Amino acid sequence: MNGIYIHVPFCVKICDYCDFSALAAPVRMYGEYVDLLLQEAKLRFEKCKKFISSLNTAYFGGGTPSLLPEKELLRLVDGLTSLGVHFEQLKEVSLECNPDSVSLSVLENAASLGVNRFSLGIQTFDDRLLKNIGRRQTAALGRESLFRLNEFAQKRCFRVSADLIFQLPGQTLESFLSDVRELAKTGIGHVSFYGLTVSPNSVLATHLKRGLFTLPEDLYADMYDGGVEILKEFGLERYEVSNFARKGEESLHNLNYWKRGEYLGLGPGAHSFQGNVRTAAPYRYSDWRNWVKRGCPDEDLLKDILGRKERIEEFIWLSLRTSNGLDLTELLKKESFLIPENKICSWVDRNFLAREGSRIFLVGQGWTMMDAVVEDFLP
């Protein structure tokens, strides 16, 4: 599969833990952004016409894509369509949104432009924790937005996903499991939850250094395993280490990442993967703007050319992240690499890994020990 990612870097407020390419910008910058992104798309599409003609998914991420005014989102979609991205023909078109930007008009406008999947950033239903991480919404607004989104999606037969974060400063095990259960009870078809990652340059990192908060690091395994069990009770099966879905509601765009499919990223800091080469556009908005105005020269992309060793590492790591696991025969066929049998048996004997034919996959505590398993297998 081929996918395209469109990065919209704007937020009303930057969360204290955020390390994405995002900025709180005046509305007047939105039009400039659309102009620049379409300019970038035109220049880069010229170099990969065959890739663009065979797209399967599109993902509007951020930032907060739902912040774009309706006329600017329309202009963006129309512009990309004129360049060969036919949204109405794609298998999946996702749009990320925050609770403070989920109005009925936003949803209807996005749906009219081809969006058929919405991803809502809830993070937690606890007002105290939301304040601790600098989120702008309240728990009540999160619940209201989720209800509106679910109601809209049911009428239009669209799909909905919601995100939670665990290991938040001041969070208890009971608080996180309560969040998971409340979300699952809504009947939602897809849930993602992640352990908090604190960027060294974030506001939250500064707060932690000053001792304003502490993280419940010793609760990681209990929070993760408890969340998995609750979601399973409600029919949401783990198909990737942090992603859970009812059958048929998995994210096709993200599955493409984990299967090492190719994708093109547009916008500041957006990543691409084509022909065993990973690239990233300039991260800061101002640098990206200047790069686009200079004609998007390839030499200014951050580039990582994958050799055999890197391909093997990615194959093992990305495969074991998913419930399908790693096909040893395919690894041997594609990269002529064998994982030593004694290493596999060691993890199987400890019930961290299971085996079916030529396929191995994580089980039980193997999911929380994934990094150690993967590192043991790498060349």
Secondary structure, DSSP 4 states (H G I P E B T S, - for coil): -EEEEEEE-B-SS--TT--SS-B---THHHHHHHHHHHHHHHHHHTT-HHHHHT--EEEEEES-GGGS-HHHHHHHHHHHHHTT--GGGSSEEEEEE-GGG--HHHHHHHHHTT--EEEEEEE-S-HHHHHHTT-SS-HHHHHHHHHHHHHHHHHHT-EEEEEEEES-TT--HHHHHHHHHHHHHTT-SEEEEEE----TTSHHHHHHHTTS----GGGHHHHHHHHHHHHHHTT-EEEETTEEE-TT-S-HHHHHHHTT-EEEEESTT-EEEETTEEEE--SSHHHHHHHHHTT--GGGSEEEE--HHHHHHHHHHHHHTBTT-EEHHHHHHHH-----HHHHHHHHHTTSEEEETTEEEE-GGGTTTHHHHHHHH--
